[in-house]
Amino acid sequence: MNVRVKFSLRVWGIALIVSSILGLGIQLASAATPTAEVAPTTQILEYLLAEVPEIQAMAHRNPANRLVLSVESAPNPQAAERVDREFYRVYVGFNIQDGSSGHQSRWATFLVHQDRTEILWANYLNPNSYVPLSDWRKYVNAPPVAAVNDWMCIPFLRVGPIEPHSSIDDLVRIFGSDNVLKKTVYGAEGTEKFEASLIFPGTPNELIVFWQGNKYGTVPSAVSIRRQGSEWKTVQGIHIGTEIAELNAINGRPFSFFGFGWDYGGSIHVQWNGGAMSSVKGLFLVLRETRDLPRQYYGDKKLSSDMEELLPDAARISRIDIQLR
């Protein structure tokens, strides 16, 4: 079975054609003389093919269509976001042969680190949200297990079995009518109120489901987790009770958040100071202090997660909000 893979290097306007015979390696042929600039990009694409065999497996299942890999952007050292600063963005799709013209269909977008040490999958429902390759395999690409709740929260994709298209009828069917309760929930400063659904009400695993446009029972916009002892978690392993020192380790650097003791107290800034968590969109986290702290840790001000009084566990995650839309 021959699988033809077109490497379209749009950044430099050079096209490379790769012919791959499954199980027999890769042969490269260039439409132009390779330059020092082209070589790293070719290596990025070869690395992606080698590390993600699911790509060729998908091509094998679609022999009538040509597999296309296209570098959509290269790292920009001046970019504020880590994914823009350190990663190549690669289109993976097919040229669909449907008559004389045909069309191109995207299968996935992957981000490949410039050092070929890391691969992320771009969420197709929100292309600015990313999932590590291992988690894509485990929680996204793998077929779901019927009637099994894995407690996994992935922004714009799912919170356990709750998906962006789930209705109130779906929630009742999934969790049972005794585990779904309608309740009015008030926002920060009491300025807004929402007709929300509680899943597993009154238990450690309670969820608050907010509905798009506050139209109850239509499609969920976000889910909030706020109870101690909850089993819900993110793909990074963040859960209610995660300590601030562990968050520093997950992010790879200190991050900023608002001081404690007011409506927005403990809210973590979504930029994460450019650390690893900055690539995780649609996830909102709130810290709460676990003991009394000096006055400078309270109020409408920006704090850093590496401040001495906070480490290792003077603050822990008390709220996790996951966007679904």
C-alpha positions as CSV (number, residue, x, y, z in Angstrom):
1,M,0.0,0.0,0.0
2,N,1.6,3.3,-1.1
3,V,0.9,6.4,0.8
4,R,1.9,9.7,-0.9
5,V,2.6,12.6,1.5
6,K,3.0,16.1,0.2
7,F,5.1,18.4,2.4
8,S,4.2,21.9,1.4
9,L,6.6,24.3,3.0
10,R,4.6,27.5,2.6
11,V,6.9,29.5,4.9
12,W,9.7,29.5,2.2
13,G,7.6,28.7,-0.8
14,I,9.3,25.4,-1.4
15,A,7.5,22.1,-1.9
16,L,8.9,18.7,-1.0
17,I,7.3,15.5,-2.0
18,V,7.6,12.5,0.3
19,S,6.8,9.0,-1.0
20,S,6.3,6.6,1.9
21,I,5.8,2.9,1.6
22,L,4.3,1.8,4.9
23,G,6.8,-0.2,6.8
24,L,9.7,0.5,4.4
25,G,10.8,3.9,5.5
26,I,10.6,7.4,3.9
27,Q,12.2,8.6,0.7
28,L,12.6,12.4,0.1
29,A,12.7,14.3,-3.2
30,S,12.9,18.0,-3.4
31,A,11.4,20.3,-6.0
32,A,14.2,22.8,-5.3
33,T,17.7,22.7,-4.0
34,P,17.5,22.4,-0.2
35,T,18.9,25.3,1.8
36,A,19.9,25.7,5.4
37,E,16.5,27.2,6.1
38,V,14.6,24.3,4.6
39,A,16.4,21.5,6.4
40,P,15.0,22.2,9.9
41,T,11.5,22.3,8.6
42,T,11.9,19.0,6.7
43,Q,13.2,17.5,10.0
44,I,10.2,18.8,11.8
45,L,7.9,17.0,9.4
46,E,9.8,13.8,9.4
47,Y,9.8,13.9,13.2
48,L,6.0,14.4,13.3
49,L,5.5,11.4,11.0
50,A,7.8,9.2,13.0
51,E,6.3,10.2,16.4
52,V,2.6,10.1,15.3
53,P,2.1,6.9,13.4
54,E,-1.6,7.6,13.6
55,I,-1.1,9.9,10.6
56,Q,0.0,7.1,8.3
57,A,-2.6,4.8,9.8
58,M,-5.2,7.3,8.8
59,A,-3.7,7.5,5.3
60,H,-3.7,3.7,5.1
61,R,-7.5,3.8,5.8
62,N,-8.0,6.4,3.0
63,P,-5.9,5.1,0.1
64,A,-7.9,7.0,-2.5
65,N,-7.0,10.4,-1.1
66,R,-3.6,12.0,-0.9
67,L,-2.2,12.8,2.6
68,V,-0.9,16.4,2.9
69,L,1.4,17.9,5.6
70,S,1.8,21.6,5.4
71,V,3.8,23.9,7.7
72,E,1.4,26.8,8.4
73,S,3.8,28.8,10.6
74,A,7.3,28.7,12.0
75,P,8.4,29.8,15.5
76,N,8.6,33.5,16.1
77,P,11.2,34.3,18.8
78,Q,9.5,37.7,19.5
79,A,6.0,36.2,20.1
80,A,4.4,36.5,23.5
81,E,2.8,33.1,23.5
82,R,5.0,30.0,24.0
83,V,3.2,28.1,21.3
84,D,4.0,30.9,18.8
85,R,7.5,31.4,20.1
86,E,8.7,27.8,20.1
87,F,6.5,25.6,17.9
88,Y,5.9,24.9,14.2
89,R,2.2,24.6,13.3
90,V,1.6,21.7,10.9
91,Y,-1.5,21.1,8.9
92,V,-2.4,17.4,8.4
93,G,-5.2,16.6,5.9
94,F,-6.2,15.1,2.7
95,N,-6.7,16.0,-0.9
96,I,-10.1,14.5,-1.5
97,Q,-10.7,13.3,-5.0
98,D,-14.3,14.1,-5.8
99,G,-14.6,14.8,-9.5
100,S,-12.3,16.9,-11.6
101,S,-11.4,19.5,-9.0
102,G,-11.3,17.9,-5.6
103,H,-10.9,19.7,-2.3
104,Q,-8.7,19.6,0.8
105,S,-10.0,18.4,4.2
106,R,-8.1,19.0,7.5
107,W,-7.7,16.0,9.7
108,A,-5.7,17.5,12.5
109,T,-3.3,20.4,13.4
110,F,-0.2,19.5,15.3
111,L,2.4,21.8,16.9
112,V,5.9,20.5,16.9
113,H,8.6,22.1,19.1
114,Q,11.5,23.6,17.3
115,D,13.9,21.3,19.2
116,R,11.8,18.2,18.3
117,T,11.1,17.4,22.0
118,E,7.3,18.0,22.2
119,I,4.2,17.7,20.1
120,L,0.8,19.3,20.9
121,W,-2.6,18.7,19.2
122,A,-4.6,21.8,18.4
123,N,-8.2,21.5,19.6
124,Y,-10.4,21.5,16.4
125,L,-13.2,23.3,18.3
126,N,-10.9,26.0,19.4
127,P,-7.6,26.1,17.5
128,N,-5.9,28.2,20.2
129,S,-6.3,25.5,22.8
130,Y,-3.8,22.6,22.9
131,V,-3.5,19.1,24.3
132,P,-0.2,17.2,24.7
133,L,0.2,14.3,22.3
134,S,0.0,11.6,25.0
135,D,-3.3,13.1,26.2
136,W,-4.6,13.4,22.7
137,R,-4.0,9.7,22.3
138,K,-5.6,8.7,25.6
139,Y,-8.5,11.1,25.9
140,V,-9.3,12.4,22.4
141,N,-8.2,10.0,19.6
142,A,-9.1,6.9,21.5
143,P,-12.7,5.7,21.1
144,P,-14.8,6.5,24.2
145,V,-15.9,3.7,26.5
146,A,-19.6,3.6,26.8
147,A,-21.1,4.4,30.2
148,V,-17.7,5.2,31.7
149,N,-16.9,8.5,33.3
150,D,-13.1,9.1,33.5
151,W,-13.5,12.5,35.3
152,M,-11.4,14.1,32.7
153,C,-11.8,17.9,31.8
154,I,-10.6,19.1,28.4
155,P,-11.6,22.6,27.5
156,F,-13.9,23.0,24.4
157,L,-14.1,19.2,24.1
158,R,-15.7,17.6,27.2
159,V,-16.0,17.4,31.0
160,G,-16.3,13.6,31.5
161,P,-19.2,12.6,29.2
162,I,-20.5,16.2,29.0
163,E,-19.8,17.6,25.5
164,P,-20.3,21.0,23.8
165,H,-23.5,19.7,22.1
166,S,-25.0,18.0,25.2
167,S,-28.5,19.1,26.1
168,I,-30.3,18.9,29.5
169,D,-32.0,15.7,28.2
170,D,-28.5,14.3,27.5
171,L,-27.4,15.1,31.1
172,V,-30.4,13.4,32.6
173,R,-29.9,10.4,30.4
174,I,-26.1,10.2,31.3
175,F,-26.3,10.9,35.0
176,G,-29.9,10.0,36.0
177,S,-32.7,12.5,37.0
178,D,-31.8,12.2,40.7
179,N,-28.3,13.6,39.9
180,V,-29.4,16.6,37.9
181,L,-30.8,19.6,39.7
182,K,-31.8,23.1,38.4
183,K,-30.5,26.0,40.5
184,T,-30.0,29.7,40.2
185,V,-26.3,30.6,40.6
186,Y,-25.0,34.1,41.1
187,G,-21.9,35.5,39.5
188,A,-19.1,37.7,41.1
189,E,-20.3,40.7,43.0
190,G,-23.9,39.4,42.6
191,T,-24.4,41.4,39.4
192,E,-25.5,38.4,37.3
193,K,-27.6,35.3,37.9
194,F,-27.6,32.1,35.9
195,E,-30.1,29.3,35.6
196,A,-27.6,26.4,35.9
197,S,-27.7,22.7,36.4
198,L,-26.0,20.9,39.3
199,I,-24.6,17.4,38.5
200,F,-24.2,15.2,41.6
201,P,-25.6,18.0,43.8
202,G,-24.3,18.2,47.4
203,T,-21.5,15.7,46.8
204,P,-17.7,16.2,46.4
205,N,-18.1,15.6,42.6
206,E,-20.7,18.3,42.2
207,L,-20.5,20.2,38.9
208,I,-22.2,23.5,37.9
209,V,-23.2,23.5,34.3
210,F,-23.8,26.9,32.7
211,W,-25.9,27.1,29.5
212,Q,-25.1,29.1,26.4
213,G,-26.8,32.5,26.5
214,N,-28.3,31.6,29.9
215,K,-30.9,29.6,27.9
216,Y,-31.5,26.6,30.3
217,G,-31.1,23.1,28.9
218,T,-29.9,24.1,25.4
219,V,-26.1,23.6,25.1
220,P,-23.5,24.1,27.8
221,S,-21.1,27.0,27.7
222,A,-19.0,26.2,30.8
223,V,-18.7,23.9,33.7
224,S,-17.5,24.8,37.2
225,I,-15.9,22.5,39.9
226,R,-15.7,23.9,43.4
227,R,-15.9,21.2,46.0
228,Q,-13.1,19.6,48.0
229,G,-12.5,15.9,47.4
230,S,-13.7,16.1,43.8
231,E,-12.5,13.4,41.4
232,W,-12.6,15.8,38.4
233,K,-9.2,16.7,37.0
234,T,-7.5,18.3,33.9
235,V,-5.1,16.5,31.6
236,Q,-2.3,18.2,33.5
237,G,-3.4,16.5,36.7
238,I,-4.8,19.7,38.2
239,H,-7.7,19.1,40.6
240,I,-9.4,20.9,43.6
241,G,-6.7,21.0,46.2
242,T,-3.6,21.1,43.9
243,E,-0.9,23.1,45.8
244,I,0.7,26.2,44.5
245,A,4.2,24.6,44.4
246,E,2.8,21.9,42.1
247,L,1.3,24.5,39.8
248,N,4.7,26.2,39.5
249,A,6.2,22.8,38.5
250,I,3.4,22.1,36.0
251,N,3.8,25.6,34.5
252,G,7.6,25.4,34.5
253,R,7.9,28.9,36.0
254,P,6.1,31.2,38.5
255,F,2.8,32.7,37.5
256,S,0.7,35.7,38.5
257,F,-2.7,35.8,40.3
258,F,-4.9,38.3,42.2
259,G,-4.5,38.8,45.9
260,F,-6.9,37.0,48.2
261,G,-10.0,38.2,50.1
262,W,-12.3,39.7,47.4
263,D,-14.6,38.5,44.6
264,Y,-11.8,37.9,42.1
265,G,-9.3,36.9,44.8
266,G,-6.9,34.1,43.9
267,S,-7.8,34.2,40.2
268,I,-4.8,33.1,38.1
269,H,-3.9,35.3,35.1
270,V,-4.6,33.2,32.0
271,Q,-1.2,34.2,30.4
272,W,0.7,32.1,33.1
273,N,3.7,34.4,32.5
274,G,4.4,32.5,29.3
275,G,4.8,29.1,30.9
276,A,3.6,25.7,29.8
277,M,0.0,26.4,31.0
278,S,-0.2,29.5,28.7
279,S,-1.0,27.1,25.8
280,V,-4.1,25.7,27.7
281,K,-7.0,27.9,26.7
282,G,-10.5,27.8,28.1
283,L,-9.3,26.8,31.6
284,F,-9.9,29.2,34.5
285,L,-8.4,28.5,38.0
286,V,-8.8,30.1,41.4
287,L,-6.5,29.7,44.4
288,R,-7.6,30.0,48.0
289,E,-5.2,30.5,51.0
290,T,-5.0,27.6,53.4
291,R,-3.9,29.7,56.4
292,D,-3.7,33.4,57.5
293,L,-1.2,35.4,55.5
294,P,0.4,38.8,55.9
295,R,-1.7,41.8,54.7
296,Q,0.2,42.3,51.5
297,Y,-1.3,39.0,50.1
298,Y,-4.8,40.4,50.1
299,G,-6.8,42.8,47.9
300,D,-6.9,43.9,44.3
301,K,-3.2,43.5,43.4
302,K,-1.0,41.1,41.4
303,L,0.9,38.4,43.3
304,S,3.6,36.0,42.2
305,S,3.3,32.3,42.9
306,D,7.0,32.0,44.0
307,M,6.5,34.4,47.0
308,E,8.2,32.9,50.0
309,E,5.1,32.8,52.3
310,L,3.1,30.9,49.7
311,L,5.3,27.9,49.2
312,P,4.8,25.0,49.2
313,D,1.1,24.8,50.2
314,A,-0.2,28.1,51.6
315,A,-2.5,28.3,48.6
316,R,-4.4,25.6,46.8
317,I,-6.8,25.3,43.8
318,S,-10.4,25.9,45.1
319,R,-12.2,26.4,41.7
320,I,-11.8,25.0,38.2
321,D,-13.9,26.4,35.3
322,I,-13.8,24.7,31.9
323,Q,-15.1,26.4,28.8
324,L,-17.0,24.2,26.4
325,R,-17.8,27.0,24.0
